[in-house]
Amino acid sequence: MKTVLYQRTRTGKIQQWCIWVKPKGDSGFPEVWIEHGQVDGKQQTTYDIIKEGVNIGKANETTPLQQAQLEMERAIRVQTEEGYETTIEKAQKVQTISFDKPFPKNLCYYKPKNSIDENKLAKLEKAKRAIFTVKRDGMMHIVRKTEKFGVEIYSRRMDLVTDKYPILAAAFDRLPNNTTLLGEIILDVDGKDNFRSVSSICRSDPAECISKQKELGAVSYYVFDVADYRGINLLQESAYETRLTYIDELVERIGNKSVKAVERINKPHAEALEEVKTRKLEGLVVWDADGKMPDGEAYTFNGKAHRPNVLWKSKPKYEDDFIVRWDPDKEIGDFGNGKNKNKIKNVFLYQLDKDGKEVYISKCGGGLSDEQRSFYTDTKKFPRVWKIEYDSIQPGTGSLRYPEFYDDRTLLGDKTMEECCMSDAIKLAKEQESENEDE
């Protein structure tokens, strides 16, 4: 039996999504099929083969067919949370934010573009419209104060989590009604954000979240934007330079050290990035001082963030050489899905410790073109040496954050596996893990 769902796109067109299970497909196994596209338009079709169930030998063991049904149900639930409706008529209704209703589950505020073009940056700096703010390494949350609901704190996925942060909730009670803040919940440890700990805190249930804050430290809220002020949609009505004044005024009004205003670095971009490196910050967000967000860009109702052309990430990049292995049959790396089905999805990265032993560092699947994925989908071409570009190293594990393929040193012939020694930065991160285990 097919399940068909519908969603209104940002441009007003209706998207159709359909899913069904074939108990026995051409593969000889149960298959989960998905068909999607605009209504009355060309449809794209993908499918996954379910060769085995899960929890084999346990009370909750599933057969391949049962697992296929469960995966279909899970996919339907995800689409529903992202705003898909059961009829076209329901999908055509335009959703809005109301201060008299809780935030809808499918509401999603904007994200910055992943990078900024050099010419665009140069134009902004020349026109004195570039604002550089510090990007903190935390978990995005939305804070709202209304007359009907009081203070509400939502995760980016629009889960109501106010009970997790009683100290912050009390501080936000000083906000005027119908005001919405966008920011990051952070854990500042000795002047540096601890993403691993704050992630653990934020993903816990309320009682555990409060307990972990007593153990690891109290979290703070870093305000980087004001979405609404006394019922006015500032994202569409006011330039970012103006919204910054609202941030400063509101943080001063709150008057609590746990609520911090976004930090600006008033230097040219190159110097600002150098400061980011020196202070070991995550990076910058570059804002167009005059930037307003058109209707449909500040937030969406499909669970997916739009990236308006008024703000961009800017991070210093680091690079190193790694031994790369890929053999999915031995659970080393993975195959992709969708358009990359049966092609390489990610590889495993290794470096050598002081004894010359290979140590697993991280997965890497970014930076590869479609042609490269096809080329490298051959276990006989591994191991090899790749130069990898990444944003930072995860404290406590030594894994890379946002690693991407940069170059193939084996093809170039200028680096051998024996030269891929573990960097001091990764060693330090892994030593921090050992110290934590000792504690």
C-alpha positions in Angstrom: 0.0 0.0 0.0 1.4 3.4 -1.0 1.4 6.4 1.3 1.3 9.8 -0.5 2.1 13.1 1.2 2.2 16.7 0.0 4.1 19.9 0.9 3.9 23.5 -0.3 7.4 24.7 -1.4 8.8 28.1 -0.7 7.7 29.2 -4.2 4.1 28.0 -3.7 4.3 24.8 -5.8 3.1 21.5 -4.4 5.7 18.8 -3.8 4.5 15.1 -3.8 6.3 12.3 -1.9 5.2 8.7 -2.1 6.6 5.6 -0.4 5.8 1.9 -0.5 7.3 -1.5 0.3 7.7 -4.3 -2.2 7.7 -7.5 -0.2 10.0 -9.1 -2.8 11.6 -6.9 -5.4 13.7 -7.8 -8.4 16.6 -8.1 -5.9 14.8 -11.1 -4.3 14.6 -9.1 -1.0 12.1 -6.6 0.5 12.6 -3.1 -1.0 11.5 0.3 0.2 10.6 2.6 -2.7 10.3 6.4 -2.7 9.0 8.5 -5.5 9.0 12.3 -5.3 8.7 15.5 -7.4 6.3 18.3 -8.1 2.6 17.3 -8.6 2.0 16.7 -12.4 5.8 17.0 -12.9 8.6 14.5 -13.5 9.0 12.1 -10.5 12.4 10.8 -9.2 12.4 7.2 -7.9 14.9 5.6 -5.5 14.8 2.4 -3.5 16.7 0.6 -0.7 17.1 -3.2 -0.5 16.5 -4.6 3.0 18.5 -7.8 3.1 18.2 -8.6 6.8 16.4 -7.6 9.9 17.9 -6.2 13.1 18.4 -7.5 16.7 18.9 -11.0 15.4 18.4 -13.6 18.2 16.8 -11.1 20.5 13.2 -10.7 21.6 12.7 -7.7 19.4 14.2 -9.4 16.3 12.7 -8.3 13.0 12.6 -10.1 9.6 13.7 -8.2 6.5 10.1 -7.5 5.6 9.3 -6.2 9.1 12.3 -4.0 9.0 11.3 -2.6 5.6 7.9 -1.7 7.1 9.5 -0.1 10.1 11.8 2.0 7.9 8.9 3.1 5.8 7.0 4.2 8.9 10.0 6.0 10.2 10.4 7.9 6.8 6.7 8.9 6.9 7.1 10.2 10.5 10.1 12.3 9.4 8.3 13.8 6.4 5.2 14.6 8.6 7.5 16.4 11.1 8.9 18.4 8.2 5.4 19.7 7.3 4.1 17.2 4.7 0.3 16.8 4.7 -2.0 14.0 3.7 -3.9 16.1 1.1 -3.1 18.8 -1.4 -5.7 21.0 0.1 -4.0 20.9 3.5 -0.6 21.5 1.9 -1.8 24.6 0.1 -2.6 26.4 3.3 0.0 29.1 4.1 1.5 28.6 7.5 2.4 31.5 9.8 3.9 32.0 13.2 1.4 32.9 15.9 2.3 34.2 19.3 -0.9 32.5 20.6 0.2 29.1 19.5 3.3 26.9 20.2 5.9 26.9 17.4 5.0 24.3 14.8 7.3 21.3 14.7 8.2 22.0 11.0 9.3 25.6 11.6 13.0 26.0 10.8 15.0 29.3 11.0 17.7 30.3 8.6 21.3 29.1 8.5 24.4 30.9 7.1 25.7 29.9 3.7 28.7 27.6 4.0 31.2 30.0 2.5 31.5 33.5 0.9 32.8 34.3 -2.6 36.0 36.4 -2.5 34.5 39.0 -4.8 31.4 39.3 -2.7 33.5 39.7 0.5 35.7 42.3 -1.2 32.6 44.3 -2.2 31.1 44.2 1.3 34.4 45.3 2.8 34.9 48.1 0.3 31.3 49.4 1.0 31.9 49.1 4.7 29.0 46.7 5.0 30.9 43.6 6.3 30.2 42.7 9.9 32.3 39.9 11.4 30.8 38.0 14.3 32.3 35.2 16.3 30.7 31.8 15.6 30.5 29.9 18.8 30.7 26.1 19.0 27.3 25.2 20.6 23.8 24.0 19.9 21.3 26.3 18.3 18.2 27.1 20.3 15.3 29.5 20.0 14.0 31.5 22.9 10.5 33.1 22.9 8.6 35.1 25.5 4.8 35.6 25.0 2.0 36.6 27.2 0.2 33.3 26.7 3.1 30.9 27.2 5.7 32.9 29.1 9.3 31.8 28.4 9.8 29.0 25.9 13.1 27.5 24.9 13.1 25.3 21.7 15.8 23.2 20.1 16.5 23.8 16.4 14.2 20.8 15.7 11.5 22.6 17.6 11.4 20.4 20.6 10.2 22.4 23.6 13.1 22.0 26.1 12.4 24.9 28.6 12.5 22.5 31.6 16.2 21.7 30.8 17.4 25.2 31.5 15.7 26.7 34.6 18.4 29.3 35.2 18.2 30.6 31.6 14.4 30.5 31.6 14.3 32.7 34.7 16.7 35.1 33.1 14.6 35.3 29.9 11.6 36.3 31.9 12.8 39.9 31.7 12.2 39.8 27.9 9.3 41.9 26.6 6.3 39.8 25.3 6.2 38.6 21.7 10.0 38.6 21.4 12.1 35.8 19.9 15.8 35.3 20.2 18.1 33.1 18.0 21.3 31.8 19.6 23.5 29.0 20.7 23.6 27.2 24.0 27.3 27.0 24.8 29.6 25.6 27.5 32.6 27.9 28.0 35.4 26.0 29.8 38.5 28.2 30.5 37.6 30.5 27.6 37.0 27.7 25.0 33.7 26.2 23.9 33.4 22.5 24.8 31.1 21.2 22.1 31.3 17.6 23.2 30.0 18.4 26.7 27.4 20.9 25.6 26.1 18.4 23.1 25.8 15.7 25.8 24.0 18.2 28.1 21.5 19.4 25.4 20.7 15.8 24.3 19.8 14.7 27.8 16.4 14.6 29.4 15.5 17.5 31.8 16.7 15.8 35.0 19.9 14.5 33.5 20.5 17.8 31.8 20.4 19.7 35.0 22.5 17.1 36.7 25.2 17.3 34.0 25.3 21.1 34.3 26.1 20.7 38.0 28.9 18.3 37.0 30.3 19.8 33.8 29.3 23.5 34.3 26.3 25.7 33.7 25.5 26.5 30.1 25.2 30.0 28.7 23.1 31.4 25.8 24.9 33.3 23.1 22.4 35.6 21.2 23.3 36.2 17.5 20.0 37.5 16.2 16.5 38.9 17.2 13.8 37.3 15.1 10.9 39.2 16.7 10.7 42.2 18.9 7.3 43.1 20.6 5.6 41.3 17.7 7.5 42.9 14.9 9.3 40.5 12.5 12.8 42.1 12.6 14.4 39.5 10.2 12.3 41.0 7.4 11.8 44.5 8.6 15.3 45.5 9.9 18.9 45.4 8.7 21.3 43.2 10.7 23.2 46.3 11.8 20.0 47.5 13.4 19.2 44.1 14.9 22.6 44.2 16.7 21.4 47.2 18.7 18.3 45.2 19.7 20.6 42.4 20.8 22.7 44.7 23.0 19.6 46.4 24.5 17.9 43.1 25.3 21.0 41.4 26.8 21.5 44.5 29.0 17.9 44.4 30.0 18.2 40.7 31.0 21.3 41.5 33.1 22.4 37.9 33.6 26.0 36.7 32.9 24.5 33.5 31.4 23.1 35.5 28.5 25.7 36.9 26.2 25.5 39.2 23.2 27.1 38.1 19.9 30.8 39.2 19.7 31.9 41.4 16.9 35.5 41.6 15.6 36.1 45.0 14.2 39.0 44.2 11.9 39.5 43.5 8.2 38.5 39.9 7.3 42.1 38.6 7.0 43.0 39.9 10.5 39.7 38.7 11.9 40.5 35.1 10.7 44.0 35.4 12.2 42.4 36.3 15.5 40.1 33.2 15.2 43.2 31.0 14.8 45.0 32.6 17.6 42.1 32.3 20.0 41.2 28.8 18.7 37.6 29.9 17.9 35.3 27.9 15.6 35.1 30.7 13.0 33.3 33.8 11.9 29.9 34.6 10.5 30.1 37.3 7.9 27.0 39.5 7.7 25.8 42.1 5.2 25.1 45.0 7.5 22.2 46.0 5.3 20.9 42.5 5.1 17.2 41.8 5.5 15.6 38.5 4.7 12.8 38.2 2.1 9.6 36.4 2.8 10.3 32.6 2.8 14.0 33.0 3.6 14.1 34.0 7.3 12.3 30.7 8.1 10.5 27.9 6.4 7.8 25.4 7.3 9.4 22.3 5.8 11.9 21.5 8.5 14.8 22.6 6.3 16.7 25.8 6.8 17.0 28.3 4.0 20.4 30.0 3.5 19.7 33.7 2.7 22.3 35.6 0.7 23.1 38.0 3.6 25.2 35.8 5.9 28.1 33.4 5.4 30.4 31.1 7.4 34.1 31.9 7.3 36.4 29.5 9.0 40.2 29.0 8.9 41.0 25.7 7.3 43.5 23.1 8.4 45.0 20.3 6.4 47.0 17.1 6.9 47.8 13.8 5.2 46.0 10.6 6.1 46.1 6.9 5.2 42.7 6.1 3.6 41.0 2.8 3.6 37.7 1.7 2.0 36.3 -1.9 2.1 32.5 -1.8 3.0 32.4 -5.7 3.1 34.8 -5.4 6.1 32.8 -2.5 7.6 35.5 0.0 6.6 33.7 2.9 4.9 30.2 2.9 3.4 28.3 2.9 0.1 26.1 5.9 -0.7 22.3 6.2 -1.2 20.2 7.9 -3.8 22.2 9.2 -6.8 25.4 7.8 -5.2 23.9 4.3 -4.7 26.6 1.7 -5.1 29.3 4.4 -5.1 31.7 5.3 -2.3 30.0 7.3 0.5 32.8 7.7 3.0 36.2 6.3 3.8 38.1 5.7 7.0 41.1 7.9 7.9 44.2 6.7 9.8 47.5 8.1 11.0 50.5 6.4 12.6 51.3 6.5 16.3 54.9 6.7 17.7 55.2 2.9 17.3 54.1 3.0 13.6 50.7 1.5 14.3 47.7 2.7 12.3 45.2 4.5 14.5 41.7 5.3 13.3 41.0 9.0 13.2 37.7 9.7 11.5 35.3 9.1 8.6 35.5 11.4 5.6 32.9 11.7 2.8 33.0 15.3 1.8 34.7 17.1 -1.1 34.4 14.3 -3.7 32.9 15.0 -7.0 30.5 12.5 -8.7 33.4 11.5 -11.0 35.7 10.9 -8.1 33.2 8.8 -6.3 32.9 6.6 -9.4 36.7 6.4 -9.7 37.3 5.5 -6.1 34.6 2.8 -5.9 37.1 0.0 -6.1 38.6 -1.6 -3.1 41.7 -2.5 -5.1 42.6 1.2 -5.2 43.0 1.3 -1.4 44.9 2.0 0.9 46.2 5.3 -0.4 47.2 8.7 1.0 44.9 11.7 0.8 45.4 15.3 1.9 42.3 16.2 3.9 41.0 19.7 4.7 39.1 20.1 8.0 37.7 22.8 10.3 38.9 21.6 13.7 39.7 18.6 15.8 37.1 17.3 18.3 38.4 17.5 21.9 38.2 14.2 23.6 38.3 11.9 20.6 40.7 13.5 18.1 38.2 13.0 15.2 38.1 15.7 12.5 35.2 18.1 12.2 33.9 18.6 8.7 36.7 16.7 6.9 36.8 17.0 3.1 39.0 15.4 0.4 41.5 18.0 -0.9 44.0 16.0 -3.0 45.3 12.5 -3.7 48.9 12.3 -2.6 49.2 8.7 -4.0 48.3 10.0 -7.5 50.8 12.8 -7.1 53.4 10.4 -5.8 54.8 12.8 -3.2 53.6 11.1 0.0 53.8 7.6 1.4 51.8 5.9 4.1 54.9 5.7 6.3 55.0 9.5 6.3 51.4 9.9 7.7 52.4 10.4 11.3 49.9 11.5 13.9 49.8 15.3 14.3 50.5 16.9 17.6 47.0 18.4 17.7 45.3 15.0 17.3 47.7 13.5 19.9 46.7 16.2 22.3 43.0 15.7 21.7 43.4 11.9 22.3 45.4 12.6 25.5 42.5 14.7 26.7 40.3 11.6 26.2 42.6 9.5 28.3 42.6 12.1 31.1 38.8 12.2 31.1 38.7 8.4 31.4 41.2 8.5 34.3 38.9 11.0 36.1 
